[in-house]
């Protein structure tokens, strides 16, 4: 089990709360009440920036011996750091900002956390209660703005409500389907005197997540699994959120069924396991994508049938019946009707399924997947993941990422930005354990990697943390390197520098007749963008930029230097390290299912479509 396995589980209704002093009643300001409440729920790290409306809270925060505040350089960095912390530790991440632009700068990471079901509490200051609605200086209706992208949010104008609201916010964020909760507190509520009471009694009659699955549905699902000829365990990020990876492996090995893990579920099932087919989706492995297409049963656990996995929805898995288990009943049947719907926590679902499948075995009912595995093994052998060598002795981006994964190893945490480097990381780093892969899956947020890695390292300081970033993503949030340097957070950042917005450029190559409109990052108006500029004209020079922010800056341009540079970075642990890997810009991510097409149209490489020898080809 990984480090986060001991953290509160999302199905545990007491999970959000650490042991707290019993029956504490004290008089203090609302701001002091806020900090005491954060201490009481077990928050140990807050990422944020002070400003006028939230400033009253920063004074008592200075005196807290339990809550560490990390001063970031941009509120977006605070939000992504909170999500990285949460994903790496399994605990609730916390970020803090002031009103108006401070709060609105949190919108992107809040939306990101909502899409990826990450437990986060965002605390924002608001203008004084009498000024709300008057367009006061730095006023923004952050509750209204974030209503569609939060699990719940609060506007607090009475200081007496602060302990209850904080307790509820952490409870809601951590239980059921995890997600972000916003707490917006008026400045006068922070300044006013109040009575702090703890513990608080939670009364949420409208919020009772179902965690225990229905026994009849479990029995029916087990019958379908042992009766299928071509089943696939389609595993989503919910299995990691529920800390159900041990149960998943037991079920998989008990049944012998193949497993695919989505982008958000990498590490839920070991990449090295012989039953693992890889990642499905737009850039998934050929065996994983094809297995879903040709399956007669999709046994779906904590996944949501998103468009990047299904491709053209009406052509997805046309022969398959569906068992769909999820903690969120709204996801079941949303995109694909379920023959057997199961609402419940993935860990409890899997535990009950193991018992039910064993009962089927004891009754003489056992699935025979031998012919299915003959096909699967053939596809695995014929269509392995790979890449073309870079031309002219240059660095291949896939090679860079593969070597990082091999040299650093599966115990490390890897955070990726969004684009080609994200997909190559998912393909060429071997993920063996949960909680070791962080990325922005649903929102696809550029700039995620550096602050998320910072949050992960803050939460798990004894674990090596690498951010695999693109040169486009890196330029959005690299200011947080200064935060890392000043706060003893020695992350490693690998910048996969191809001088362009790589994934957009790939689409322009494939679908826009190689018209590279505004995707070349290293070219000004007098440069054609075809070749990288000379070394002296790199703008920006990532090595110099990194050194200016208190980091070690390295550069690698030749394959023969690759391992030595990675090892050099691994040996530096007293400050952040940034490596500028200069790679060739024409590398593409394969396999690929073009947007809007059926997964049957998967291409193994450019112009190369697999031949499966059946009527679906």
C-alpha positions in Angstrom: 0.0 0.0 0.0 1.2 3.5 -0.7 1.6 6.3 1.8 -1.8 7.7 1.1 -3.6 4.4 1.8 -3.7 5.2 5.5 -5.6 8.5 4.8 -9.3 8.9 5.3 -11.5 7.1 2.8 -14.1 8.9 0.8 -16.9 6.6 2.0 -16.1 7.2 5.7 -18.5 9.9 7.0 -16.0 10.8 9.7 -13.1 10.9 7.3 -12.6 14.6 7.1 -12.0 15.2 10.8 -8.9 14.6 12.8 -9.2 14.1 16.6 -10.1 17.4 18.2 -10.4 18.8 21.7 -13.8 17.9 23.1 -16.3 20.6 24.1 -14.0 23.6 23.5 -15.8 27.0 24.0 -13.7 30.2 23.7 -14.3 33.8 22.8 -12.2 35.0 19.8 -12.5 36.7 16.4 -13.9 35.1 13.4 -10.5 34.9 11.9 -9.1 33.1 14.9 -12.1 30.8 14.7 -11.3 30.0 11.1 -7.7 29.0 12.0 -8.8 27.0 15.0 -11.3 25.2 12.8 -8.7 24.3 10.2 -6.5 22.9 13.0 -9.4 20.9 14.3 -10.2 19.2 11.0 -6.6 18.3 10.6 -5.5 20.7 7.9 -1.7 20.9 8.1 -0.9 22.8 4.9 -2.5 25.8 3.2 -1.4 27.3 -0.1 -2.4 31.0 -0.6 -1.7 34.7 -1.0 -3.0 37.4 1.4 -5.1 40.4 0.3 -7.4 42.9 1.8 -10.5 40.8 2.4 -8.8 37.7 3.7 -6.1 39.7 5.6 -7.7 39.3 9.0 -7.3 35.5 8.7 -3.6 35.9 8.0 -2.8 37.4 11.4 -3.8 34.4 13.6 -2.5 32.1 10.9 1.0 33.4 11.8 0.6 32.1 15.3 -0.6 28.6 14.3 1.8 25.8 15.2 -0.3 23.2 13.3 -1.0 24.8 10.0 1.8 25.6 7.6 1.1 28.3 5.1 3.0 28.3 1.8 3.0 31.7 0.1 2.6 31.1 -3.6 3.1 33.5 -6.5 -0.3 33.2 -8.1 -3.6 32.0 -6.9 -3.8 29.4 -9.7 -0.6 28.0 -8.3 -2.3 27.8 -4.9 -5.3 25.8 -6.3 -3.2 23.4 -8.3 -0.9 22.9 -5.4 -3.9 22.0 -3.2 -5.0 19.4 -5.7 -1.5 18.0 -6.1 -1.3 17.7 -2.3 -4.7 16.0 -2.2 -3.9 13.5 -5.0 -0.6 12.6 -3.5 -1.7 12.2 0.1 -5.4 11.3 -0.1 -6.2 14.1 2.3 -8.2 17.3 1.6 -6.1 20.0 -0.1 -6.6 23.6 1.1 -6.0 26.9 -0.7 -6.7 30.5 0.3 -7.2 33.8 -1.6 -8.6 37.2 -1.2 -11.8 38.6 -2.8 -12.3 39.7 -6.4 -9.3 38.8 -8.7 -7.8 36.6 -6.0 -10.9 34.5 -5.8 -11.4 34.4 -9.6 -7.8 33.2 -10.1 -8.9 30.1 -8.3 -11.6 29.3 -10.8 -9.4 27.2 -13.1 -8.0 24.9 -10.3 -11.5 24.6 -8.8 -12.9 23.5 -12.1 -9.9 21.2 -12.5 -10.6 19.6 -9.1 -14.3 19.3 -9.9 -13.7 17.4 -13.2 -11.2 15.0 -11.6 -13.0 14.5 -8.3 -10.3 15.9 -6.1 -11.1 16.8 -2.5 -10.2 20.4 -2.0 -11.5 23.3 0.2 -10.9 26.8 -1.2 -11.3 29.6 1.4 -11.8 33.1 0.0 -12.2 36.5 1.7 -15.2 38.6 0.6 -16.0 42.3 1.0 -17.9 43.2 4.2 -21.4 41.9 4.3 -23.0 45.4 4.0 -21.0 46.0 0.8 -22.0 42.7 -0.9 -23.9 43.4 -4.0 -22.8 47.0 -4.4 -19.9 46.4 -6.8 -17.5 47.3 -4.0 -13.8 47.4 -4.7 -12.5 43.9 -5.3 -15.9 42.3 -5.1 -16.8 39.3 -7.1 -19.7 36.8 -6.6 -17.4 33.9 -6.3 -20.2 31.6 -5.0 -22.2 32.4 -8.1 -19.2 32.0 -10.4 -18.2 28.6 -9.0 -21.6 27.1 -8.3 -21.4 24.9 -11.4 -17.9 23.7 -10.6 -18.0 23.0 -6.9 -19.6 20.2 -5.0 -21.0 22.8 -2.6 -20.2 26.3 -1.6 -20.9 28.7 1.3 -21.1 32.5 1.8 -20.5 33.2 5.5 -21.5 36.5 7.0 -22.1 35.3 10.6 -18.8 34.5 12.5 -20.6 32.0 14.7 -21.1 29.8 11.6 -17.4 29.5 10.8 -16.6 26.2 12.7 -19.7 24.5 11.4 -19.1 25.5 7.8 -15.4 24.5 7.9 -16.3 21.1 9.4 -19.1 20.6 6.8 -16.8 21.7 3.9 -14.1 19.2 4.7 -16.7 16.5 5.3 -18.4 17.1 1.9 -15.1 17.5 0.0 -13.7 14.2 1.3 -16.8 11.9 1.3 -18.9 10.4 -1.4 -17.5 11.4 -4.7 -14.7 13.8 -3.7 -14.7 17.3 -5.0 -14.0 21.0 -4.3 -15.9 23.0 -1.8 -15.7 26.8 -1.6 -16.0 28.8 1.6 -16.4 32.6 1.0 -16.2 34.6 4.3 -17.1 38.3 4.6 -14.4 40.5 6.0 -16.5 41.8 8.8 -17.3 38.2 9.9 -13.5 37.6 10.2 -13.1 40.7 12.2 -16.1 40.3 14.6 -15.9 38.7 18.0 -17.6 35.3 18.3 -17.8 32.2 20.4 -15.8 29.3 19.1 -17.3 25.9 19.8 -15.8 22.5 18.9 -16.7 19.8 18.1 -19.6 20.8 15.9 -22.5 18.6 15.1 -22.9 17.9 11.4 -26.5 18.1 10.2 -26.6 17.5 6.5 -29.9 15.7 5.9 -29.7 16.2 2.1 -26.2 14.7 1.9 -26.0 11.0 2.5 -23.8 9.3 -0.1 -24.6 5.7 -0.7 -21.5 3.6 0.0 -22.8 0.1 0.5 -23.9 -1.5 -2.8 -27.1 -3.4 -3.2 -26.6 -7.1 -2.7 -28.9 -8.1 -5.6 -27.0 -6.0 -8.1 -23.7 -7.4 -6.8 -24.9 -11.0 -7.4 -26.2 -10.1 -10.9 -22.9 -8.5 -11.8 -20.9 -11.5 -10.6 -23.1 -13.8 -12.7 -22.5 -11.6 -15.8 -18.8 -11.6 -15.2 -18.4 -15.4 -14.9 -20.8 -15.9 -17.8 -19.0 -13.5 -20.2 -16.6 -14.7 -23.0 -14.9 -11.4 -23.6 -15.0 -9.3 -20.4 -12.9 -6.2 -19.6 -12.4 -4.6 -16.2 -12.7 -0.9 -17.2 -11.1 0.9 -14.3 -11.4 4.6 -13.6 -9.9 7.1 -11.1 -12.7 6.3 -8.6 -10.8 3.1 -7.7 -7.8 5.1 -6.6 -10.0 7.7 -4.8 -11.7 4.8 -2.8 -8.3 3.3 -2.0 -9.6 0.1 -3.6 -6.5 -1.0 -5.5 -5.8 -4.1 -3.4 -9.4 -5.3 -3.9 -9.1 -4.6 -7.6 -6.1 -6.8 -7.9 -7.7 -9.6 -5.9 -10.8 -9.5 -8.2 -8.7 -9.4 -11.4 -6.5 -12.3 -10.4 -9.5 -14.3 -9.1 -11.3 -14.0 -12.4 -8.4 -13.7 -14.8 -10.2 -10.9 -16.7 -8.1 -8.3 -18.6 -7.8 -4.8 -17.0 -7.6 -1.4 -18.6 -6.9 1.7 -16.5 -7.9 5.2 -17.7 -5.7 8.2 -17.6 -6.9 9.1 -14.1 -6.5 5.5 -12.9 -2.8 4.8 -13.9 -1.3 3.0 -11.0 -4.5 1.5 -9.8 -3.3 -1.8 -11.4 0.4 -2.4 -12.0 1.5 -1.7 -15.5 3.8 -4.7 -15.3 0.9 -7.1 -14.5 0.3 -9.6 -17.3 -3.5 -8.9 -17.1 -3.0 -5.2 -17.8 -3.7 -4.1 -21.3 -2.8 -0.5 -20.8 -4.7 2.8 -21.0 -7.8 3.1 -23.3 -8.7 6.3 -25.1 -7.7 8.7 -27.8 -4.0 7.9 -27.2 -4.4 4.6 -25.5 -2.7 1.3 -26.4 -4.1 -0.7 -29.3 -4.9 -3.7 -27.1 -6.8 -1.6 -24.5 -8.8 0.3 -27.1 -9.6 -2.7 -29.1 -10.5 -4.9 -26.1 -13.2 -2.4 -25.2 -14.5 -2.3 -28.7 -14.7 -6.1 -29.0 -15.7 -7.0 -25.5 -19.1 -8.6 -24.6 -19.0 -7.1 -21.1 -17.6 -3.8 -19.8 -17.2 -4.2 -16.1 -16.9 -0.5 -15.3 -15.5 0.6 -11.9 -15.3 4.3 -10.9 -15.1 5.5 -14.5 -17.5 7.8 -16.4 -17.5 6.9 -20.1 -15.9 10.2 -21.0 -15.5 11.1 -24.6 -11.7 10.7 -24.6 -12.2 7.0 -23.8 -15.3 6.3 -25.9 -14.6 8.2 -29.1 -17.8 8.4 -31.1 -20.2 7.3 -28.4 -22.7 5.4 -30.7 -19.8 3.3 -32.0 -18.3 2.5 -28.6 -18.2 -1.2 -27.5 -21.2 -2.1 -29.7 -21.4 -5.7 -28.6 -21.0 -5.2 -24.9 -23.3 -5.3 -22.0 -22.4 -2.9 -19.2 -22.0 -3.3 -15.4 -21.4 0.2 -14.1 -20.4 0.8 -10.5 -19.9 4.3 -9.2 -20.2 6.3 -6.0 -22.1 9.0 -8.0 -25.5 7.8 -9.2 -25.6 10.8 -11.7 -22.8 9.1 -13.7 -24.5 5.8 -14.2 -26.4 5.9 -17.5 -25.3 9.4 -18.2 -23.4 8.5 -21.4 -23.9 4.8 -21.8 -26.9 2.8 -20.4 -26.0 0.3 -17.8 -27.5 -3.2 -17.8 -26.5 -3.6 -14.1 -26.1 -0.3 -12.3 -24.3 -0.4 -8.9 -24.2 2.7 -6.7 -21.5 2.4 -4.0 -18.0 3.1 -2.8 -15.6 1.2 -5.1 -13.8 -0.5 -2.2 -17.1 -1.9 -0.8 -18.3 -2.8 -4.3 -15.1 -4.7 -5.1 -15.1 -6.4 -1.7 -18.6 -7.7 -2.1 -17.9 -8.7 -5.7 -15.0 -10.9 -4.7 -17.3 -12.8 -2.3 -20.0 -13.0 -4.9 -17.6 -14.3 -7.7 -16.2 -16.9 -5.3 -19.7 -18.0 -4.6 -20.3 -18.5 -8.3 -17.0 -20.5 -8.6 -18.1 -22.6 -5.6 -21.4 -23.3 -7.5 -19.5 -24.5 -10.5 -19.8 -21.4 -12.6 -16.5 -20.1 -13.8 -15.7 -18.0 -16.9 -13.5 -19.4 -19.6 -11.5 -16.5 -21.2 -8.9 -18.6 -22.9 -9.9 -17.7 -26.5 -10.2 -14.1 -25.5 -6.7 -14.1 -24.1 -5.4 -15.6 -27.2 -6.6 -12.6 -29.1 -5.5 -10.1 -26.4 -2.0 -11.6 -26.3 -1.7 -11.5 -30.1 -2.7 -7.8 -30.1 -0.2 -7.0 -27.2 2.6 -8.7 -29.2 1.7 -7.2 -32.6 0.9 -3.6 -31.4 3.2 -2.7 -28.6 3.8 0.9 -27.6 6.9 2.4 -29.3 8.3 5.4 -31.2 10.5 6.3 -34.1 14.0 7.4 -33.3 14.7 11.1 -33.5 16.4 12.2 -36.8 20.0 13.2 -36.9 21.1 12.2 -33.5 18.6 14.5 -31.8 16.7 13.8 -28.6 13.4 12.0 -28.9 10.8 13.2 -26.3 9.6 9.7 -25.7 13.1 8.6 -25.0 13.6 11.4 -22.5 10.4 10.5 -20.6 11.1 6.7 -20.8 14.6 7.2 -19.3 13.3 9.4 -16.5 10.8 6.7 -15.6 13.4 4.0 -15.7 16.1 5.8 -13.7 13.8 7.5 -11.2 11.6 4.4 -10.7 8.0 3.6 -9.7 8.3 4.9 -6.2 8.4 8.5 -7.3 5.4 10.8 -8.0 5.1 12.1 -11.5 3.0 15.2 -12.3 2.3 16.1 -16.0 1.0 19.2 -17.7 -1.3 18.8 -20.7 -0.5 17.8 -24.2 2.0 15.5 -26.0 4.3 15.2 -22.9 1.3 14.2 -20.8 0.4 11.4 -23.2 4.0 10.2 -23.6 4.3 10.2 -19.8 1.2 8.0 -19.5 2.6 5.7 -22.1 6.3 5.4 -21.3 6.5 5.7 -17.5 5.6 2.5 -15.7 3.1 3.1 -13.0 3.0 0.4 -10.4 1.4 2.0 -7.4 -1.6 4.4 -6.8 -1.0 8.0 -6.0 2.1 8.2 -8.2 0.5 9.9 -11.2 -1.0 13.4 -11.1 -2.4 15.1 -14.1 -5.3 17.3 -15.2 -7.5 14.7 -16.9 -11.0 16.2 -17.3 -10.2 19.9 -17.6 -6.9 19.5 -19.5 -5.3 22.5 -17.7 -2.0 23.8 -19.1 0.2 24.9 -16.2 -0.9 22.2 -13.9 2.4 20.3 -13.5 4.7 22.6 -11.6 2.3 23.7 -8.8 0.8 20.2 -8.5 4.2 18.8 -8.1 4.9 21.4 -5.5 1.8 20.4 -3.6 2.6 16.7 -3.8 6.1 17.3 -2.5 4.8 19.5 0.4 2.5 16.6 1.3 5.0 13.8 0.9 8.4 15.4 1.4 10.3 12.1 1.6 9.1 11.1 -1.9 10.9 12.1 -5.1 8.5 14.3 -7.2 9.0 15.0 -10.9 7.0 17.4 -13.0 7.0 16.4 -16.7 6.1 19.6 -18.4 6.0 21.0 -21.9 7.6 24.3 -22.8 4.1 25.8 -23.4 2.7 24.6 -20.0 5.8 25.5 -18.2 5.6 29.2 -19.2 2.1 29.5 -17.5 3.0 28.7 -13.9 6.8 28.4 -13.6 6.8 31.3 -11.1 6.0 28.7 -8.5 9.6 27.6 -8.8 10.4 30.6 -6.6 7.9 29.3 -4.1 9.5 25.9 -4.1 13.0 27.4 -3.7 12.0 29.6 -0.8 10.1 26.9 1.0 12.5 23.9 0.7 10.3 22.0 -1.7 13.0 20.4 -4.0 10.9 19.1 -6.9 12.5 18.1 -10.3 11.0 19.6 -13.5 11.7 18.0 -16.9 10.8 20.5 -19.6 10.1 18.7 -22.9 11.1 21.6 -25.1 10.1 21.2 -28.7 9.6 25.0 -29.3 5.9 24.7 -29.9 2.5 23.9 -28.5 3.1 20.3 -29.4 -0.3 18.7 -29.3 -1.9 21.6 -31.2 0.9 21.4 -33.7 0.3 17.7 -34.1 -3.4 18.4 -35.0 -2.3 21.1 -37.4 0.1 18.6 -39.1 -2.7 16.0 -39.4 -5.8 18.0 -40.0 -4.8 21.5 -41.1 -2.4 20.8 -43.9 0.7 21.7 -41.8 -0.4 25.3 -41.4 1.2 26.1 -38.1 -0.8 29.1 -37.0 0.4 30.5 -33.7 1.8 27.3 -32.3 5.6 28.0 -32.6 6.8 29.4 -29.3 10.4 30.1 -30.1 9.8 32.2 -33.2 9.2 35.9 -33.5 7.8 37.7 -36.6 11.2 37.4 -38.4 11.6 33.7 -37.8 9.8 31.1 -39.9 9.6 28.6 -37.0 10.8 25.7 -39.0 14.0 25.2 -37.0 14.8 26.2 -33.4 16.8 29.5 -33.1 20.4 29.5 -32.2 21.4 28.8 -28.7 22.1 32.5 -27.9 18.6 33.6 -28.9 16.4 31.2 -26.8 13.5 33.2 -25.5 13.1 32.5 -22.7 16.3 30.6 -21.7 14.8 28.1 -19.3 18.2 27.5 -17.6 18.7 31.1 -16.8 15.1 31.6 -15.8 15.3 28.7 -13.4 18.5 29.9 -11.9 17.0 33.3 -11.4 14.3 31.7 -9.2 16.8 29.9 -7.0 16.8 26.5 -8.8 19.5 24.5 -10.5 19.1 24.8 -14.3 20.4 22.1 -16.6 20.1 21.5 -20.3 20.3 18.3 -22.4 20.4 18.3 -26.2 22.1 15.0 -27.1 21.0 11.4 -26.5 24.4 10.4 -25.2 24.1 12.9 -22.4 20.6 11.9 -21.3 21.2 9.5 -18.5 24.0 11.5 -17.0 21.9 14.7 -16.8 19.0 12.8 -15.3 21.3 11.3 -12.7 22.8 14.7 -12.0 19.3 16.1 -11.3 18.5 13.1 -9.0 21.6 13.8 -6.9 20.5 17.4 -6.1 18.1 17.5 -3.2 18.6 20.8 -1.5 16.7 22.9 -4.1 14.5 22.5 -7.1 16.1 21.3 -10.4 14.9 22.2 -13.9 16.2 20.3 -16.9 15.6 21.9 -20.4 15.4 18.9 -22.7 15.7 20.1 -26.3 13.7 17.6 -28.4 12.8 17.4 -32.0 9.4 19.1 -32.8 8.0 16.6 -35.3 7.5 13.7 -32.9 3.8 12.7 -32.6 1.7 10.8 -30.1 0.6 7.4 -31.4 -1.6 5.4 -31.3 -4.4 7.9 -32.0 -8.2 8.0 -32.4 -9.1 11.2 -34.1 -11.7 13.3 -32.3 -15.2 12.5 -33.3 -14.4 9.1 -34.9 -15.1 5.6 -33.7 -12.5 3.7 -31.7 -12.6 1.2 -34.5 -10.6 3.8 -36.5 -7.6 3.7 -34.2 -4.3 4.3 -36.0 -1.2 2.5 -34.7 1.0 5.1 -36.4 0.4 7.7 -39.1 -1.5 6.0 -41.9 -1.2 2.6 -40.2 -4.5 1.1 -39.1 -4.4 -2.3 -37.2 -5.9 -5.3 -39.0 -7.8 -7.5 -36.5 -9.0 -9.9 -39.1 -12.7 -9.6 -38.3 -15.8 -7.8 -39.6 -15.2 -4.7 -37.5 -12.0 -3.8 -39.4 
